[in-house]
Amino acid sequence: MKDNFYTYILQLQNQITSKLEEVDGIAKFREDVWERPEGGGGRTRVIENGQVIEKGGVNISAVHGKLPEAMQKMFNVGEADFFACGLSLVIHPKSPMVPTVHANWRYFEMYDDDGKIINSWFGGGQDLTPYYLFEEDAIHFHQTCKIACDKHNSEFYPKFKKQCDAYFWNTHRNEARGIGGLFFDYCKESTEMTMENWFNFVTEVGNSFLQAYVPIVDKRKEFPYTYENRTWQEIRRGRYVEFNLVHDKGTLFGLKTNGRIESILMSLPPHVQWVYDHHPESGSEEEKLIKVLENPINWIED
């Protein structure tokens, strides 16, 4: 299973980076292949200063070794060996009219002293963070997610959409990071779903990513915007940074397992503002977004 999934994310990284270079039209991804001293490594691809994408990364990794003590406590286990692989991406467009997007698809195994698998699971998802709310874009993103889910189980979309809203919640701000999408974790073998079933589901979602995001970028990338729009984007990016550094489990896992710091923190945008006690004007488009982030809504019928 781990070999099959690693082969899949290698191919998916190529597919996604090629398409995003085409969408940008100018910038190209820089690639760094790295090794982790404790075992494993990865392939980081970062794009910067494009005409559409200001900064983005599409990274894969496959790491293994002894489970660090901090992760033992997180998983409530003793000493164990582990293997983890996945693809993680974040794209920060230049225009405030184009949303930031994040996605991750991963697989994890733990082993006993004899090297036998004692636990394994899939996780992942994809979510959208707009700076200006275009409801048709939100509907398109969620509809694409739902179509991918419904091919496997009609209960997946409402369940994983709800989990996404709960996970990407900035508790210290009492608001969502964005307008959600899908989030699933600890997807293990059961009477209803084999690991092969989960593999097929996770790869279905991964394959849906470009269809979920690229049409939105193509529709909004030529929209005019002002200096004030850009300032708002940078203020909202600050909330994105806060979530990633305070709450995100993926960032924590990378830091606790001696992951490559440049790859872990590539998710942070290049230009950010923190403005003291900032509130958007009443009745503005900025306030419209905030109200949605304070109370996540259902964008499509379940």
C-alpha positions, 0 to 999 in steps of 0.5 A, spaced: 500 500 500 505 504 501 509 503 495 502 504 491 500 511 494 507 513 494 507 512 486 501 515 486 503 522 489 509 522 485 505 522 479 500 527 482 505 532 483 508 532 476 500 533 474 499 539 479 505 542 478 505 542 470 498 545 470 499 550 475 505 552 471 501 553 465 496 557 469 501 562 471 504 562 464 511 565 466 513 562 473 516 555 473 517 551 480 524 550 483 525 543 485 529 541 491 530 533 493 532 532 500 534 527 505 532 526 512 537 524 517 533 519 521 530 516 514 526 518 508 526 524 504 522 528 499 521 532 493 519 540 494 517 544 489 516 551 490 514 557 485 514 564 486 513 571 483 509 569 477 504 573 474 498 569 477 501 565 483 505 569 488 508 563 492 506 556 492 509 549 494 507 542 491 511 538 496 511 530 497 515 526 502 516 519 505 519 519 512 520 513 516 524 511 523 522 511 530 516 515 532 518 521 536 516 521 543 511 527 542 508 523 536 507 517 541 503 522 546 499 524 540 497 517 538 497 514 545 502 509 543 509 507 546 515 506 542 514 504 535 517 505 528 513 509 523 512 510 515 509 516 513 508 519 506 504 524 503 503 530 498 501 537 501 500 544 497 499 551 498 498 556 493 497 563 494 495 567 488 497 574 487 490 577 486 486 578 492 480 576 487 483 569 487 483 564 493 488 561 496 488 553 496 490 548 500 490 540 499 494 534 503 493 527 501 497 522 506 498 515 508 501 512 515 503 506 518 506 504 524 510 497 526 511 492 532 518 490 533 518 484 528 516 490 523 509 488 522 504 493 521 500 494 527 496 500 525 495 504 518 490 510 515 489 515 510 488 522 511 487 528 507 483 533 504 482 540 500 480 547 502 479 554 499 481 561 503 478 566 499 479 574 500 473 576 497 467 572 496 464 569 490 458 565 491 459 561 485 466 559 486 464 556 493 459 552 490 463 550 484 469 548 489 464 544 494 460 541 488 467 538 485 468 535 492 461 532 493 462 529 486 468 525 488 465 523 495 459 521 492 462 516 487 464 512 494 459 513 499 454 519 499 455 520 506 462 522 505 461 529 503 457 532 509 461 528 514 468 530 511 465 537 510 463 538 517 470 535 519 473 541 515 469 546 518 471 544 525 478 543 523 480 549 519 477 553 525 481 559 528 479 558 535 483 564 538 479 568 533 472 565 533 472 564 525 474 559 520 480 560 516 476 559 509 470 556 506 472 549 507 472 543 503 473 536 505 478 534 511 478 526 513 483 523 518 484 516 521 481 512 515 482 505 517 480 498 515 473 497 517 467 492 515 465 497 510 471 500 507 478 496 506 484 499 505 484 498 498 477 502 498 480 508 502 486 508 497 481 509 491 477 514 495 483 518 497 486 518 490 479 520 487 479 526 491 486 528 489 485 527 482 479 532 483 483 537 485 485 541 479 478 541 477 476 544 483 481 550 483 483 551 476 477 554 473 476 559 479 483 561 478 482 562 470 475 566 472 478 571 477 485 572 475 484 578 470 479 581 475 482 588 477 483 590 484 486 596 488 491 597 493 485 597 498 483 590 496 491 588 496 491 590 503 485 586 505 488 580 502 495 581 506 491 582 513 487 576 512 493 572 510 495 574 517 490 569 519 492 564 515 499 564 518 496 564 525 492 558 523 498 554 520 503 556 526 498 555 532 493 549 530 495 545 524 497 538 525 501 537 519 506 543 521 506 540 528 508 533 525 513 536 520 516 540 526 516 534 531 519 529 526 525 533 524 522 535 517 525 539 512 523 546 515 523 550 508 518 545 506 514 545 512 514 553 512 513 554 504 505 554 506 506 561 509 505 567 504 510 572 502 507 578 504 502 579 510 500 584 515 497 585 522 493 591 523 491 592 530 484 591 532 482 591 524 475 591 522 472 592 515 467 597 514 459 595 515 456 593 509 462 592 505 465 586 501 470 585 506 465 584 512 460 580 507 466 575 507 467 575 515 460 574 516 461 567 512 467 565 516 464 566 523 458 562 521 460 556 516 454 555 511 452 549 506 454 551 499 450 545 496 445 540 498 447 534 501 
